[in-house]
Each structure stands twice: as structure tokens, then as C-alpha cells.
Amino acid sequence: PSDGIAEVAYSIEESSRCRGFAAEAVGACVEWALGHPTIAAVQATTFPWHVASLGVIRRIGMVPIGTRDHDSLGELLVFERRKT
């Protein structure tokens, strides 16, 4: 992307939940993206009520940076991990 910000999104099928797969896979994707010279940060969004997604985001070291409105479902929390 021209602004150096990539976004990661994910979903885990029900039978594979609560096994750490999401944190492992999303963490690997974030590391891979941050390894590219044109990427300065990776962002992820989730709803405040989505406890499992919040756990994944925090486990991989993303930090809250603000909010964004979803067209029909309300407020989304925005998290980011920047290149060090």
C-alpha cells in the first residue's frame, strides 16, 4: 500500500477455535508483512464485544490506536503493530 499500512483479517472455523491457531497464523502474517520494506505497520480491527478476537490481537503484540465506524454494526476498535 502507498501509505505503508497493511491490514490483517482472519476467521477460524468453529471446530478449530481455542487452540491458538489464530494467534499463530495472524502473528506469522504480521511478521511477514513487517519484513517487507514498504510496510511500516499492520492494523487489525474488531468489535469491542469480540473477546476472542481481542485476545488474538493482544497476544500478537498489537496496541490500540483508535476507533473506526462500521457501516452497519457500530464501533470498531483499531489496533496496530509498527515496524521496530
C-alpha positions in Angstrom: 0.0 0.0 0.0 1.2 3.5 -0.7 0.7 4.6 2.9 2.8 1.7 4.3 -0.1 0.4 6.3 -1.3 -3.2 5.8 -4.4 -4.7 7.3 -4.8 -8.2 8.5 -8.2 -10.0 8.9 -8.9 -13.6 10.0 -11.5 -16.1 10.9 -11.3 -19.5 12.5 -13.8 -22.3 11.8 -15.7 -23.3 14.9 -14.1 -26.8 15.3 -10.6 -25.2 15.4 -11.2 -22.5 17.9 -9.5 -22.1 21.3 -6.3 -24.0 20.1 -4.0 -21.0 19.5 -4.2 -21.3 15.7 -5.4 -17.8 15.1 -2.7 -16.2 17.2 0.0 -18.3 15.5 -1.3 -17.7 12.0 -2.0 -14.0 12.4 1.3 -13.4 14.2 3.1 -15.1 11.3 1.3 -12.9 8.8 2.1 -9.7 10.7 5.8 -10.7 11.0 5.9 -11.5 7.2 4.3 -8.2 6.3 6.6 -6.2 8.6 9.5 -7.8 6.9 8.7 -6.0 3.7 10.5 -2.7 3.1 7.3 -0.8 2.1 5.3 -1.8 5.1 5.6 0.4 8.2 2.7 -1.0 10.2 0.0 -3.7 10.2 -3.5 -2.9 11.5 -6.4 -5.1 12.6 -10.0 -4.1 13.7 -12.5 -5.8 15.8 -15.7 -5.1 17.8 -15.4 -4.3 21.5 -17.5 -7.3 22.3 -15.5 -9.8 20.3 -13.5 -11.2 23.2 -11.7 -14.0 21.2 -10.5 -11.6 18.6 -9.3 -9.1 21.2 -7.3 -11.9 22.7 -5.6 -12.8 19.4 -4.8 -9.1 18.7 -3.3 -8.6 22.2 -1.4 -11.9 22.1 0.5 -10.9 18.9 1.5 -7.5 20.4 -0.8 -5.1 18.7 -1.8 -2.0 20.6 -4.9 0.1 20.4 -4.7 3.3 18.3 -8.3 4.4 18.0 -11.7 3.6 16.6 -13.5 3.4 13.3 -17.2 3.2 12.5 -18.6 0.1 10.7 -21.3 1.0 8.2 -24.0 -1.0 9.9 -22.6 -2.7 13.1 -21.2 0.3 15.1 -17.8 1.0 16.5 -14.7 -1.0 15.6 -11.5 -0.9 17.7 -8.4 -0.3 15.7 -5.1 -2.0 16.7 -1.6 -1.7 15.2 1.8 -3.1 15.3 4.6 -1.0 13.9 7.9 -2.0 12.5 10.6 -1.6 15.2 
